[in-house]
């Protein structure tokens, strides 16, 4: 059985004369791969961490401008670099689109996931936004019948949440008639039980 050489692609018989299988078709290919490995090893340099400022070893495959923004391997430096990059992305997204990234993104993700699951299970499904249900229920929690403040944001216990009267886990469907407004705490307390 012949195999292809990983360097030149030529087909060769891997059976060696000493009983060990060969990985390359010739000594020239074996030398070429060794030279390539030496070149990669020699491309090591030093850069200052963008977060803590300490000097660390880095492979020089990156451009010099990228090395200045590179963080060392400490978990705190990696975490703070990632947080800074996310903040920059969100700021840039808001400047370009005029709205926060997270609101539109999570609404789209939730809707897409619901559509996928309902299509997969062949369940009835209606497409609507949470805001439609909140307006319909006039910002009154349908579980405790107290008003819901529209300005409160999650994780505030009295913030808004969409509740399924017959939970999806209990066989309910994502329809307008099966959805209602509830405080986060009321929704969590209710759990997977059917609302009265």
TAMOTA-V553379 format. One record per residue. N is the residue number from 1. RES is the residue in one small letter. BURIAL is # if it has 24 or more other C-alpha atoms within 12 Angstrom, else .. Layout:
N/RES/BURIAL + N/RES/BURIAL
This chain:
1/x/. + 2/x/. + 3/x/. + 4/x/. + 5/x/. + 6/x/. + 7/x/. + 8/x/. + 9/x/. + 10/x/. + 11/x/. + 12/x/. + 13/x/. + 14/x/. + 15/x/. + 16/x/. + 17/x/. + 18/x/. + 19/x/. + 20/x/. + 21/x/. + 22/x/. + 23/x/# + 24/x/# + 25/x/# + 26/x/. + 27/x/. + 28/x/. + 29/x/. + 30/x/. + 31/x/. + 32/x/. + 33/x/. + 34/x/. + 35/x/. + 36/x/. + 37/x/. + 38/x/. + 39/x/. + 40/x/. + 41/x/. + 42/x/. + 43/x/. + 44/x/. + 45/x/. + 46/x/. + 47/x/# + 48/x/# + 49/x/# + 50/x/# + 51/x/# + 52/x/. + 53/x/. + 54/x/. + 55/x/. + 56/x/. + 57/x/. + 58/x/# + 59/x/. + 60/x/. + 61/x/. + 62/x/. + 63/x/. + 64/x/. + 65/x/. + 66/x/. + 67/x/# + 68/x/. + 69/x/. + 70/x/# + 71/x/# + 72/x/# + 73/x/. + 74/x/. + 75/x/. + 76/x/. + 77/x/. + 78/x/. + 79/x/. + 80/x/. + 81/x/. + 82/x/. + 83/x/. + 84/x/. + 85/x/. + 86/x/. + 87/x/. + 88/x/. + 89/x/. + 90/x/. + 91/x/. + 92/x/. + 93/x/. + 94/x/. + 95/x/. + 96/x/. + 97/x/. + 98/x/. + 99/x/. + 100/x/. + 101/x/. + 102/x/. + 103/x/. + 104/x/. + 105/x/. + 106/x/. + 107/x/. + 108/x/. + 109/x/. + 110/x/. + 111/x/. + 112/x/. + 113/x/. + 114/x/# + 115/x/. + 116/x/. + 117/x/. + 118/x/. + 119/x/. + 120/x/. + 121/x/. + 122/x/. + 123/x/. + 124/x/. + 125/x/# + 126/x/. + 127/x/. + 128/x/. + 129/x/# + 130/x/# + 131/x/. + 132/x/. + 133/x/# + 134/x/# + 135/x/. + 136/x/. + 137/x/# + 138/x/. + 139/x/# + 140/x/# + 141/x/# + 142/x/# + 143/x/# + 144/x/. + 145/x/. + 146/x/. + 147/x/. + 148/x/# + 149/x/. + 150/x/. + 151/x/. + 152/x/. + 153/x/. + 154/x/. + 155/x/. + 156/x/. + 157/x/. + 158/x/# + 159/x/# + 160/x/# + 161/x/# + 162/x/# + 163/x/# + 164/x/# + 165/x/# + 166/x/# + 167/x/# + 168/x/# + 169/x/. + 170/x/. + 171/x/. + 172/x/# + 173/x/# + 174/x/# + 175/x/# + 176/x/# + 177/x/. + 178/x/# + 179/x/# + 180/x/# + 181/x/# + 182/x/# + 183/x/# + 184/x/# + 185/x/# + 186/x/# + 187/x/# + 188/x/. + 189/x/. + 190/x/. + 191/x/. + 192/x/. + 193/x/. + 194/x/. + 195/x/# + 196/x/.
